[in-house]
Each structure stands twice: as C-alpha cells, then as structure tokens.
Amino acid sequence: MPEKYPLIKVTPPGPKAEAILEKDSKYISPSSARAYPLVVKRAKGVMVEDVDGNRYLDFTSGVAVCNTGHCHPAVVKAIAQQAKELLHMSGADFFNPLQIELAQKLDEACPGPSPKRVFFSNSGAESVETALKLVRYHTKRPLVIAFANAFHGRTMGALSLTGSKPVQRKGFSPLVPGVIHVPYAYCYRCPYGVTHPREELACIRWIEEELFKTYVPPEEVAAVFVEPIQGEGGYIVPPKAFIKDLSTLCKKYGILLVADEVQSGMGRTGKMLAIEHFDAVPDVICLAKGIASGLPLGATVAREEIMDWPPGAHASTFGGNPLSSRAALVTLELLKRGLVENAAKIGSYLLEELNKLLPRHPLIGEVRGKGLMIGIELVKDKETKERAGEERETVVKRAFQKGLLLLGCGKNTIRFAPPLTITKKDADTALSIFDEALRAVGKGK
Ligand SMILES: Cc1ncc(COP(=O)(O)O)c(C=O)c1O
C-alpha cells in the first residue's frame, strides 16, 4: 500500500512506465491529451503509486472523481459484496431496488422541493445529454443557452454546449443546433471590461437587454445550462449575484435552469452541491464524476413535473448498474458523515495559504475557489494579466517530478482538486512542492 508521503525513486517515466507508454502510443486512440507520463499501478486515499514504485500525492482525485479518496475501504467492501450478489440486470427493462434507494437519497441531497426524479446513466456527458433532451421535451422550446468557457462533455449534444477549447469542437460540426453561447461571469477577465461589485451584472443584463431583444426570443429558450463554478474552463468562481440573477431571469421567462455539477458536485466545494453557495435552486441537476467514488455513474435529477417524458423516450442499458449504485450509496453516506465538512475546512486553509503565495510569486495572477475546488491562474505579468500558458505546463510537470499530481484547466490555470479526505499535513506537503515548482519556473521569492 502506498505510504502517506510522496517519494520519487526513479525520474518518471521510469523503465516500466516507458514500456507501457510505447504500447499506449500503438494501441490507444491518440485523442486524449495527457499532461505528463503517469502510469498508475495502485492508489489508496490521497496517494498514488506508479508502475516503477514512485509515490505521488494526488491533487487531481483522478479528475475530481475519487472524492472519498482512492479505494475507500467502505466503498471497496460494498462493491465486493455487491459483486457476489448481482452485477447487472438493466434498469432500462427491469426494476432495480438499489437505483430506487439511490434516487431517494439524491432527492434528499439535492436542493429544491421533493419529490424529484432521477435518470441514471454512466458519465457526465450522458447526464448532460439527458438534461438536454429532457428540457427540450418538457418545454417544447428549441433553443438553449450555455456559456463561453463551459465544459459539459464531448458527446454530440454535450459538445454543442461545451465552449472551452477549439480543439474539442474542431472537425465535428455540424453540432446540435439551437445552442447560444454567452459570456460567463469571469470577473478576473471581465468580458465587458467592468468591475464588480455593481448593482447589476453586465453579463446578466446583456442576456436580457441584448440577446432577448435582438435575435433570441426568450419564449423559445428551453433552458440555461450553467456550471455554478466553471471546471475545465478554468475553475472560475462567479460572484454570488451571477447565479442568483440568472435563476431570477430564468423564472421570469419560464426558462429552466440546469446546473451542471458534474465536477463541482458531491461535496467538492464544501457543500454537497456548488449551487448551494449561490442561494439558487436549479430545475435540473447533472451529476457524475464524484458520485460513485470511481465507478461510472451519471445522474440527472429533475423536479417531478419536469421529468414528464413517457416510457421509451430515454433509457440506458448500464445506467445506474448495481455496482455503481451501491458505490454511490456508500459515497453519499461518507460525504454526509464528515467529508463535505472537511472539504470546507481544509479548502479554506489551502485558499488562505495559496493567497500568501500570491505576493511572493510573479506568476500567480489570481487564487480562487470554494472548498477543495481551487484554481490558481498564472500570468506573465500581474498588471497586463498576459496568460502564462507554457509556464503553467512547466509548473504542472515540475510538480509531477517532485511527487505532486496537479492538472491544468482553462488556458493558464492550475487546479487543486484533491480527495475530500485530505489532512492539513497533506495540504502543507502539496503547498511546499507547489511553491518549489513555482519558484523554479517563475523566479518567485
Ligand atoms: C462540468 C462537467 N460536465 C460534464 C463533463 C463530462 O463528464 P464525462 O467526462 O464523465 O463525460 C465534465 C468532465 O470533465 C465536466 O467537468
């Protein structure tokens, strides 16, 4: 089992990793963009061990999935027990008691009036696809609004909502028609060049005063899809008024508010769902990633009256399979029994400490986040805010070589998304490696 501190025995990639990378380049689709050559053998808690015996502190959680830590013993035990009893029978054609129990727990865990209904799938993209079909079906309206920098997945419907990197869309058009992208409240780089706080947010006013009064009739808009905190687009935290005013605007025009909580949900931000930070209640919620501690599961949660489609309208063979549902039930319990709280506590500590690094490092432009969803935006110059994209790549690689797993997001941001189980000591270890990596690249103090 990996021990509780990073240890680099051979500079990665070591010989065993090299052999696997060569095979990967022969047999695996080249469409995934890997930041560094990590070949994982096993993992436990916050530690990951590679095939050459190097140990890393994982501040990615396998991309915001292992919120309960890698291979949490309670999750592993529950999966093992379930595997002996039932692996599959398909909720699409038969009844699955575990799915029903999980749906009830999600109804209780998600904001908004009960009862809600849940559709289970296998991934984030599928949970978004489900929401897209549902809002069109329910409202009979053809258009949807999404945001610049948004990431909602890569299947055709989800990709049509995604607006974070050209490479994700290039070559795949025509996409699903009827999606209108508008600027997000990225206040560090305000698309309208104004400074918050103001009485009214320019990005909300623009939707109502320009979009709705020029080329998008609001009565044809089925829904607004929003990440309460943008993930892949750069861990961007909007002001509280943004989500709240968006919700008010949606209500005014009978538009549904869909919160994509695939990355920000399941306790990551120090609340069960990120939208709870913003005093708004969405009509539909998309969940995946952290919901089942590493097993594939997507869930689309909607108010009862919205999920009004008939039998046959939508289904999934594997969605909510017994193993994933069982893992999700245990995950929810673990989150409720302390992990969400820990994310809030250690997250505040990390934010505070990262903000202390800010004046010492010319590379750090902004530190932002909630709980353990923290973004550090790197710039070449604090005044001009010129993006330090290459430097970001180098810092992430340096941290990897020193035993800290990080990932980028957006064009020039580094994300901290560790398991919600981390201790203050884990946070201090990560901070010291990060500080060292920044100093090596950016000549900070
Ligand atoms: C907010 C958000 N929505 C949807 C997705 C797509 O999830 P998946 O990769 O499981 O399809 C992601 C993945 O990063 C995401 O961050």
The ligand as an SDF file (V2000), in Angstrom:
LIG
                    3D

 16 16  0  0  0  0  0  0  0  0999 V2000
  -18.8750   20.1800  -15.6960 C   0  0  0  0  0  0  0  0  0  0  0  0
  -18.6620   18.9200  -16.5000 C   0  0  0  0  0  0  0  0  0  0  0  0
  -19.7010   18.4210  -17.1900 N   0  0  0  0  0  0  0  0  0  0  0  0
  -19.5740   17.3020  -17.9230 C   0  0  0  0  0  0  0  0  0  0  0  0
  -18.3700   16.6320  -18.0140 C   0  0  0  0  0  0  0  0  0  0  0  0
  -18.2450   15.3850  -18.8290 C   0  0  0  0  0  0  0  0  0  0  0  0
  -18.0700   14.2800  -17.9970 O   0  0  0  0  0  0  0  0  0  0  0  0
  -17.5550   12.8900  -18.5840 P   0  0  0  0  0  0  0  0  0  0  0  0
  -16.1150   13.0410  -18.9190 O   0  0  0  0  0  0  0  0  0  0  0  0
  -17.8080   11.9170  -17.4650 O   0  0  0  0  0  0  0  0  0  0  0  0
  -18.3820   12.5810  -19.7720 O   0  0  0  0  0  0  0  0  0  0  0  0
  -17.2570   17.1290  -17.3000 C   0  0  0  0  0  0  0  0  0  0  0  0
  -15.9590   16.4600  -17.3840 C   0  0  0  0  0  0  0  0  0  0  0  0
  -14.9320   16.9720  -17.0520 O   0  0  0  0  0  0  0  0  0  0  0  0
  -17.4120   18.3000  -16.5340 C   0  0  0  0  0  0  0  0  0  0  0  0
  -16.3910   18.8310  -15.8480 O   0  0  0  0  0  0  0  0  0  0  0  0
  1  2  1  0
  2  3  1  0
  2 15  2  0
  3  4  2  0
  4  5  1  0
  5  6  1  0
  5 12  2  0
  6  7  1  0
  7  8  1  0
  8  9  2  0
  8 10  1  0
  8 11  1  0
 12 13  1  0
 12 15  1  0
 13 14  2  0
 15 16  1  0
M  END
$$$$
